[in-house]
Amino acid sequence: MNPGLRGLAEGRETLAALLVAIGAPRLRQLGIEVPNHSFSSPEHRLYEKLADEDRESAHSKYNSLIRRLVSFERSY
């Protein structure tokens, strides 16, 4: 199982789980089984976690992760 899907199923707030939570509506439309989650504002939490690691690069890392998610969604 994908680390993001596993983290989401286990309720762990990991970078991967937050990214999957952000993409959950579109991923479900594509036929991917995505566990329900209780994360409030996964977009904000993802950015905050990235900023906790390195505030100066958080914005570019966030954008990069979102681009990868969108790219995956479009290719699926």
C-alpha positions as CSV (number, residue, x, y, z in Angstrom):
1,M,0.0,0.0,0.0
2,N,1.2,3.5,-0.8
3,P,2.7,5.3,2.3
4,G,0.2,8.2,1.9
5,L,-2.8,5.8,1.8
6,R,-1.5,3.8,4.7
7,G,-0.8,6.9,6.8
8,L,-4.3,8.2,6.0
9,A,-5.9,4.9,6.9
10,E,-3.9,4.9,10.2
11,G,-4.8,8.5,10.9
12,R,-1.2,9.6,10.9
13,E,-0.5,13.2,9.8
14,T,2.5,12.5,7.6
15,L,3.5,14.6,4.6
16,A,2.4,11.7,2.3
17,A,-0.9,11.3,4.1
18,L,-1.7,15.0,4.0
19,L,-0.9,15.0,0.2
20,V,-3.3,12.1,-0.4
21,A,-5.9,13.9,1.8
22,I,-5.6,17.0,-0.5
23,G,-6.0,14.9,-3.6
24,A,-8.7,12.6,-2.1
25,P,-11.7,13.9,-4.0
26,R,-10.0,13.7,-7.4
27,L,-8.4,10.4,-6.6
28,R,-11.8,8.9,-5.7
29,Q,-13.2,10.2,-9.0
30,L,-10.4,8.3,-10.7
31,G,-11.5,5.1,-8.9
32,I,-8.8,4.9,-6.3
33,E,-10.0,3.8,-2.9
34,V,-8.9,6.6,-0.5
35,P,-9.7,6.2,3.2
36,N,-11.8,8.9,4.9
37,H,-9.8,11.3,7.0
38,S,-10.4,13.8,9.8
39,F,-7.6,16.2,8.9
40,S,-8.7,19.8,9.2
41,S,-7.3,21.9,6.3
42,P,-4.8,19.4,5.0
43,E,-3.3,22.0,2.7
44,H,-2.4,24.3,5.6
45,R,-1.1,21.4,7.7
46,L,1.1,20.2,4.8
47,Y,2.6,23.7,4.5
48,E,3.1,24.0,8.3
49,K,4.8,20.6,8.5
50,L,7.1,21.6,5.6
51,A,7.8,25.0,7.3
52,D,8.6,23.2,10.5
53,E,11.3,21.3,8.7
54,D,12.7,24.3,6.8
55,R,10.8,27.6,6.6
56,E,12.9,29.0,3.7
57,S,12.1,26.1,1.4
58,A,8.6,25.3,2.5
59,H,6.8,27.3,-0.3
60,S,8.8,25.7,-3.1
61,K,8.5,22.2,-1.6
62,Y,4.8,22.6,-1.1
63,N,4.4,23.7,-4.8
64,S,6.5,20.8,-5.9
65,L,4.4,18.3,-4.0
66,I,1.2,19.7,-5.4
67,R,2.5,19.7,-8.9
68,R,3.5,16.0,-8.5
69,L,0.0,15.2,-7.2
70,V,-1.7,17.0,-10.1
71,S,0.6,15.3,-12.6
72,F,-0.3,11.9,-11.1
73,E,-4.0,12.7,-11.3
74,R,-3.7,13.7,-14.9
75,S,-1.7,10.7,-15.9
76,Y,-4.0,8.1,-14.2
